[in-house]
Amino acid sequence: MGEDEGVSYRRGGGMAEAATMTDLRRSRPTLISLDRVCMEFHGKRVLSNISLEIPEGEIVGIIGRSGAGKTVLMHLLRGVDQPPTSGQVIYHVARCAGCGHVELPSRAGQPCPGCGGTFVPIDPDLWAPENETLKREVMARAAIMFQRTFALYGNDRVIENVLHALDDIHYPSEKAIGRAADLLDEVRLSHRMMHIARDLSGGEKQRVVLARQLAKEPFLLFADEPTGTLDPETATIVHGVLMSSVKNQGMGMVVTSHFSNVIESLADRALLLENGEIIAIGAPAEVVARFMQDFADLEEFEKPDLGENLLVARDIMKRHISVDRGVVRAVNGVGFDVKRGEIFGIIGRSGAGKTTLSRIIAGIIEPTGGEMNIRVGDEWVDMTKPGIEFRGRAKGYIGLLHQEYDLFPHRNILDNLTDAIGLEFPKELAMRKAIVTLKMAGFSDEKSRAVLDRLPGQLSEGEKHRVALAQVLIREPMLVILDEPTGTMDPITKIDVKHSILHAREEMEETFIVVSHDMDFVRDICDRLALMRGGKIIKIGPTAEVLEHLTEEERQAASP
């Protein structure tokens, strides 16, 4: 595959090229070349003949459905996990022969600020075994942001986390505090520098991660779905920080996402992956239009007749003590009920208390006060009381999929859905049950069968999310709580998951509580909503009615 000018389409429609390339790609040297890169897992090809050139300083967006190969391609570019089945990933860099410091190719011939040597151009194949030392030197100059994985010192303060990163690169100790403060300014967290890291919100943790990575003064940032699990308002903040950081430090960036607005707002150039192939590359808006052309939701579902109350909560309270903030009323006098067969939504901005409430309902944390009863058979069980006759009994009938789910990394998907979580079936029954449940979670029949033998690391983040949902559903709970269920899913997969939830309600009489900031999703799927602000439910009722009650700030925070 050669270099493209404007947008080109690789399948279905021939070649449509714009007249000129961007000034950026004309004037800057190439940093990364991919030459016919392929990747296979267990004989199945997940990347096919990927050829691409990325100049220094360019922001490249990679978009595609969950399972298209975005994360696999990112890992190959980053030099982690395992080498490609075939092809080369070549970095064109300048290296100081004296100290091994690596810089952008445009620095070739210039003096090294560390030892005074001269930067010499080199072109190592990142995955060649003989280049292992060079690979470590090159990747030391790259920054990394994952979705959901924060890798912070949770018990340390925010500024201490950044100081640890500076210490890792042997930054002069007498200048470290000033530099750490500058980095926190850059990511807009100066007002949180003395907070304990574990007490931060997800978006704040993500910005601490970015500050730690920027401490390395990288020339390239890899961002793999960096805001997929954040609410839209927080995601906008993180996007702004990313853009300003790239501009201020002269970095390039490779960002993966299935959100079209992320690619359009961040990228200079975009490429669309489909089944491991690049099918379009060029201007972000045009590539996104190609991605969204198959976006449709045509299936219809009948409005169900809801049953009697399954869950009743009254005056639920949850207070805790924070070192920095004193007494925090995470949930403050909440009351509601959920009917059998209902899809009940809990919405609100970050910090409103949604996740805390969902964990109380699931029996994971104990409320400070109040009453919560769930119907088990013909009996009401009080979830606020400990013991096997109360909370212990009820928890077995409640499933929770939370944002920071985890799969067993060294067990295949079939094991993750059966004996790894304590469910023992004969093998034939286990496979049948797993396939049915994976289909409920949004996989096609063919894909359900294909993933059974794979390890979690061989799946995309969106696919792993659906397996985690299947882990919950396979236990056959009466009530399923979904905490931000669509955060890592592309728009088309969201439709699949929406349909799977609605089918589960129709076919299994399942009841769901959906905690989300995705207003489009809750509008499509929920019968009623509870709107939370400051730990309280301030409006509860039919979905359309509650959505009309949102403030302008809440509407902006929920907009894509």
Summary of the structure (lengths in Angstrom):
residues: 560
radius of gyration: 24.9
end to end distance: 33.7
largest distance: 80.3
contacts: 1875
relative contact order: 0.11
helix: 36%
strand: 27%
